Structure formats: structure tokens, C-alpha cells
Amino acid sequence: MPGFYQQMGMYSWPLFLIALSIGVLTALSVWRLVRNEPADRERTAYGINAILFWGGLAAVVGILGQFQGIYEALNAIAAAAEVSPQVVWRGLAVSFTTTLAGLATLVVAALIWVSLQAVYRRSGRLSSTAA
């Protein structure tokens, strides 16, 4: 796993921090949903929607990392006198690591978002019918 993060270069830390932010927002949202206080409903909705935003941002950062990696690889290929196809294909494979990490983060964030949205909507119906 450390090799995977090392391949992402400078994009590994932003993607890690985004994933950490999603984890913190998930924990806060679950905590607010468990408490189910009417005063926290707007903050809970904001936190749940922020999870999906950060997931989308992770995908964008991953794709940006891939484009930068391919750009740098193409410049290195242009500067080299002779390049083997194996080196080119290995470089392309490495360039996909940021995209894979960003898209995986988006998928996890989207699954969390859908789950928390369902609980949030259900808790709103339960509290409004009980009142």
C-alpha cells in the first residue's frame, strides 16, 4: 500500500486529507443523526451533502494528477533518444493510480451519502409525525 501512495506523488496527501475529511464528516453526521435534535437538522443536512462534495473533489484531484503524470511522461519521452514500449506502458499504468484513488474515494463517499440521506429523510418523517 505505501508503494501505491508513493506512485501518486504530490497528489497522495490531498487525496488522503480529503478521505480523512469524509471520515470526519461521516462521524459527525452519524452522531447528529443519532441525537436527532431538531436544531441540528440543517447542520446535519449540510454535513451529509459535504460528504458527496468532497468525494467529487477527490475524483477531480485524481484526474488532475493523472493528467499531470501523463504530461510529465510525454515530456520525458520527447526528451529521450530511445524509449522502450514497456517503459511507456508502465508509466501510463502509474499515471492511473491517482485516478483510481480519487474515483474509489468518490464511490465510498457516494455510498455513505446515499445511506445517510436515507436515514436523514426517515428521521425527519419520524420526528415530524411524533410532534
ABEGO torsion letter per residue (X at the ends): XAAAAAAAEAAAAAAAAAAAAAAAAAAAAAAAAAAGBAAAAAAAAAAAAAAAAAAAAAAAAAAAAAAAAAAAAAAAAAABABBBAAAAAAAAAAAAAAAAAAAAAAAAAAAAAAAAAAAAAAAAAAAAAAX
